[in-house]
């Protein structure tokens, strides 16, 4: 990745010198464009900076043309409460009373395959710094994880390392992990997905943005020293496919230090409180190259940077190495001259390494970087940060899509009891306790619900008890069958999960994980998913506050299932009114109601996967107006509701099982009011449905309220003390038997896996 030092003067004197631009991921025409911008060949440092900043990960050069659709469709009304949106480090939403919430989800997929522990750990660290850079205190994290088959040998290497990395970094930071997903599928075998989400809080007036403004203002680099770890790591790793054995040749994965980041968080918060920060940017992908060019490009002047002032932890680093290093736990701030001493004093108090590395100049749109007393980069920062080529990649509906969507017969079970056991024991729907018990869910004391919940709920204001609910969801199976509908279904489920907790959904974030953009099939999937998500946001009336695109997720020519992860943030006025999932909060039998309509929909379902049927058909069809009506029903509706759980994968059966497991109770269900076919009634994955529990004296009023809201409703059954899962008086399975099958799968697979009992691979 690295190249030798070179200066602007030498570049002028040697215009025909061959340069390794192709090895750095640049195409012939991209290299020619850089020469045109500069009016000469680039220096080694310039070549490195342009290569990492024009990479797929940093520039969105293949996705930008489609991502514009978010802006084209959003309305002023949707964006009214959005303080920062697409293009910023994280979205920020005004939630009232002077409070704001920021959240974002980002991928760290390829590094997590190369080095599972550090790849996942630094993914958490990076998303936390994105939130910090908005002026916020990080308050929680979540994760979306996808691996190859649960019983595959390499999954035993990757999964334990990733889980330890997520927990090791987040736990050390003192941030609760309040939810997530873990999915297994053969397409992720050589390309796991590690998507990390962070949420933070701030006062509206404390919002910070990334720009370098004010001539003579100083550029301060603070945090960990800069080393050779992660040279071009995420910017290169996220822009290439994996071939067999390629992991031996790829750049080093970043190495994280969560304790350094914890101190950095507190240091940043004190700097913000002291009012000494004009603009700030975290150092993540592309490191100092990204931070300096983006700060300068978004400012009102230019910038001059001296790399000799950068604190290093490796000797004789070249300018290119210093600029491209992705060493973790670093931030870059712009500070007025009169506040420099105060800035330095606060950093010293927290024992945070800090250096003045440059200043804002009056040379509009000019970034000049020196090293060893010579100019190694002299370029317009806008061309680095904002003017990467934008590709109109070919896209076309695949020839195989029609056959994939062709409906095939669904294998029906010989008995429902056997089906129930197979579903709860499947890697798709078995207990995730093996994973989640490695995370601290309640540190900081503001977690209202996390484990066994549809959405994580946090108290953010101890005086008013105002809180937020966050959920993130995706189904690659649904999305492969129909990318537009798959994205809508991910949005619908995350939206529903937040609403079922009693919160009002207010904003969306996303992480769009797809295969190679050079494949027209993949680009069609991507475009369809973007349109489905953007149009869905308009239909629900809430904004997409930001997101991330991860391309080249494939091994060889085989792309992953298209996986648009969609996160939704909701606001709940009083967390004491949170609606919870588990049954048994009252000492009497509870009546179970199903809200929403159940149809014969098994395309892409977990049942289809469990019985080995070929992925086929159409996914459940969602009308987001139904989701909006459901959300309206749950606003302020906690009175009379003892428990609630959305219906998604595994259908009504899985929803009811998850509500009753661990309570010692049993249930008696009658599916005749749900669907005429009990198999369909229990295992269909139709969207826009929720199972609600209530006491007998409130059942009629809840039914009436649902009808008044235009939400279909039917009585499903009731709880009892039998400890038996009973259906239509014909199927009975002991809950203890189901729970044992549900709990055993992941421990049996991973308890003795490599790295399962250590924090490093």
Buried (B, 14 or more C-beta within 10 A) or exposed (E): BBBEBBBBEBBEEEEEEEBEBEEBBBEEEBBEBBBEBBEBBBBBBBBBBBBBBBBBBBBBBBBBBBBBBBEEBBEEEBBEBBBBBBEBBBBBBBBBBEBBBBBBBBBBBBBBBBBBBBBBBBBBBBBBBBBBBBBBBBBBBBBBBBBBBBEBEBBBBBBBBBBBBBBBBBBBBEBBBBBBBBBBBEBBBBBBBBBBBBBBBBEBEBBBBBBBBBEEBBBBBBBBBBBBBBBBBBBBBBBBBBEEEBBEEBBBBBBBBBEBBBBBBBBBBBBBEEEBBBBBBBBBBBBBBBBBBBBBBBBEBBBBBBBBEBBBBBEEBBBBBBBBBBBBBBBBBBBBEEBBEBBBEBBEEBEBBBBBBBBBBEBEBBBBBBBEEBBBBBBBBBBBBBBBEEBEBEBEEBEEBEEBBEEEEBEEBEEBBEBBBBBBBBBBBBBBBBBBEBBBBEBBEBBBBBBBBBBBBBBBBEEBBBBBBBBBBBBBBBBBBBBBBBBBBBBBBBBBBBBBBBBBBBBBBBBBBBBBBBBBBBBBBBBBBBBBBBBBBBBBEBBBBBBBBBBBBBBEEEBBBBBBBBBBBBBBBBBEBBBBBBBBEEEEBBBBBBBBBBBEBBBBBBBBBBBEBEBBBBBBBBBBEBBBBBBBBBEEBBEBBBBBBBBBBBBBBBBBBBBBBBBEBBBBBBBEBBBEBBBBBBBBBBBBBBBBBBBEEBBEEBBEBBEEBEBBBBBBBBBBEBBBBBBBEEBBBBBEBBBEBBBBBBBBBBEEBBBBEEBEB
